[in-house]
Amino acid sequence: MEKKNIDWSNLGFGYIQTDFRFVSNYVNGAWDEGVLTEDANVVINECAGVLQYAQTVFEGMKAYTTADGRIVTFRPDLNGERMEQSARRLEMPVFPKEKFVEAVLKTIKANEAYVPPYGSGATLYVRPYMFGSNPVIGVKPADEYQFRVFTTPVGPYFKGGVKPLTIRVSDFDRAAPRGTGHIKAGLNYAMSLHAIVDAHKQGYDENMYLDAGTRTKVEETGGANFLFVTKEGKVVTPKSGSILPSITRRSLVQVAKEYLGLEAEEREIYLEELADFAECGLCGTAAVISPVGKIVDHGKEICFPSGMTEMGPVTKKLYDTLTGIQMGTIKAPEGWIAEVK
């Protein structure tokens, strides 16, 4: 298929409407088969559950062209599993992960002309989401739902190379200990908007949220998990019941162990021990790993030895290996890469 006439190398990280999206409706206790449609508009009642009580969950993933010319996406079954968990927590009907993967691949295939070429630095961002669609005025779950998948071509998260981030320890809480921080619900991200706008005004790139119970342990940012490297080269990630189970983070931990021969563990990480780490990064779909150069705790600066100018050596190996797996230049573990055919 002939590609769209897009300046791939100068794409930003924003929304560009593509030709097709997948839509399935849940009515009378069952999901319909779903269809691909060219209509990008969502028409719902003014009293729809999603508008009144924020009953919505979503996922984020990418499709890209590999070195040998295939169009693939990365571990979509895990995104499907996570959406199942998110739906259950918000009393929404589960859209089965098998149908989820099928819908994602079908939507990517239909928008094949928008998948950027290999080496352009751009990818096709894929956004599956679900929301309560029928009128709900009492506080209760909706009876009807819509599941959709749309795509948009996006440029690299970092324009002009990777620059380590400066992060502040936030005075705001992201999630309660037994709340919804572990699922990908829109309401979690709405809660982070004021904090991130305030952080940017103060000159910081992101917020570090601590556990709401004791405010002594590291959790995550508004949209990414933390990853630390000790001075001995051990990879450490925060353990908490109120952070999102990042697919990128889980993949990086496996890469550290199986490809790089590094020790890796998930455990509680205390704010007071941050100065003991050699490297720090944020991991997620958008940038894989974003290096962190400095964390500021109410005026106290914690600078990582990897410095403020480049990605640390272990973080760089993790980044290069995982992106190599994604782009087809390094052999992937079984089941990690789903090809669009």
Secondary structure, DSSP 8 states (H G I E B T S, - for coil): -------GGG--SS----S-EEEEEEETTEE---EEES-------TTBHHHHH--EEE--EEEEE-TTS-EEEE-HHHHHHHHHHHHHHTT-----HHHHHHHHHHHHHHTGGGS--TTSS-EEEEEEEEEE-SB--SSS--S-EEEEEEEEEE--SSTTS---EEEEE-SS----TTSSTTS-BHHHHHHHHHHHHHHHHTT-SEEE-B-TTTS-BB-B-SS-EEEEEETTS-EEEE--TTS---HHHHHHHHHHHHTS---EEEE--BGGGGGGEEEEEEEETTTEEEEEEEEEETTEEEE-TT-SSS--HHHHHHHHHHHHHHHTSS---TTSEEE--
